[in-house]
Amino acid sequence: MASRRENEETKAKFPPVFWFANATELFERSAYYSMATFVVIYLGQMGLGTYWPAMLNTLLWFLVYFLPILSGTVADQIGYRRALLGACLLLTAGYLLLGSPVWVGAASLSPTIEREVTAGAGAVVLAVIGIVLVGFGGSIVKPCVLATTQKTAGSRATLAFALFYLVVNIGALFGRVVAYYVRTRPGAALTSIFAVAAALALLALFVVAPFYKGPETAPGSGMPGKPRRSVREIILGMFTVIANLRFLLFLLVASAFYFLYNQFYVVVPLYLKTVVEPKPAMDIYTMSNPLVIVCLQLGVTKLFGRMKPIRSMIVGSLVMSAAIALNMLPALAGGDVRAAVAGLLPLGSFLVVSSFAMCAFAELFTSPRMYEYVGALAPKGQEGLFLGYANLPLALGSLAGGPIGALIFNEVMARGATRRADGLLNLLPERNAAGWMILTLVGLASALAMWFFNRWLERSAARADAASPN
């Protein structure tokens, strides 16, 4: 009888609030990825040089991935519906402010990116406020949607979170397609991507306002939520997590993977815009990443799901290293990165598309398994606390990714470069290769460090077992 009841529960439909929450996530991710790959290029063309765009992009990523630790608590206190309404308004305002320096005439877009800062203070202030609002707004959405998914999943948590991850990547695809269509219309400018992002954020608002009521008020919402935590408890929990030596070491090791991941949004856009082609279609090129995830997520999980999490993450780091190393091939072989491949794309752009596709495989091996590994790494009874900080490697990797990525591009890859008549840079082959090699070695070092970290854990556990009384 119990078995029959469980089967009926498994086959039951998810409540409407589950689908409205995920629709909100879809539009929020669509908005974010419609402009994310252009942020460094846009700010560079606006006159912020080749360092500050990377710094501001770092700020955006850090806010999005670090603040959920606190914003999730705020959402618990005021309710998910109010939190999502506020987040959508912040996102809409933030995207509009990002495009406003050009729209109001405070700045203009140069066809090339120069190293010197030429933008006025007013344009910079508008852009910075826009980035902060997008960072705050984005940090609120994910905890609310994840909490709704968890509370409405019942016994179908695996399916629920698989659907959530699928929605995220469908949103990433949709946003890129819409942005490309709009910005390539006759008379359109690059700033149109921010209008697209604002419109998509408003669509998320129009889903939340009339339809999303929150799992706490929806019938059949599933498991009750965990007790609400205060901001003071969150801060104390952070010290508890950081004071755990095993987790602290894992945090540092895993951050290297996400440092490398961040370079796809720092070094790669700078490289394409200043070296390969004057107007790279970043939205279309980067579609290879979510497309691979959407198409192959279930297959990779089925084939490699039984692999131990630490081994899966090591494989992910190695694949990420290979993805970055692809871009080094023309410099090593003496090829021209601007030579057309099959008359379609410059060689450098073709390799970037391939890199983003390989990066998707690295994500599939690493990101889902990291949460599983953190749960196993946490002291017994504190799994929930530690999982709340599982995004810290991404936040810290992004924090280091902008400044160091810009430094590698400017002081290693572009050192000694000459400028062509069309504004593109001719990099010295050995300097170009050196920059990509440094990034590749970071990935290899991450894989090696993860292997040593796991060996240390295994030996520590073996010594503890040997010392324990029988």
PyMOL commands that set and color helices and strands:
alter all, ss='L'
color gray80, all
select helices_A, chain A and resi 2-11+16-45+52-66+68-78+80-103+121-153+157-183+192-211+231-242+245-265+267-276+282-285+288-304+309-333+347-377+383-387+392-413+429-467
alter helices_A, ss='H'
color red, helices_A
select strands_A, chain A and resi 340-341+345-346+418-419+425-426
alter strands_A, ss='S'
color yellow, strands_A
deselect
rebuild
show_as cartoon
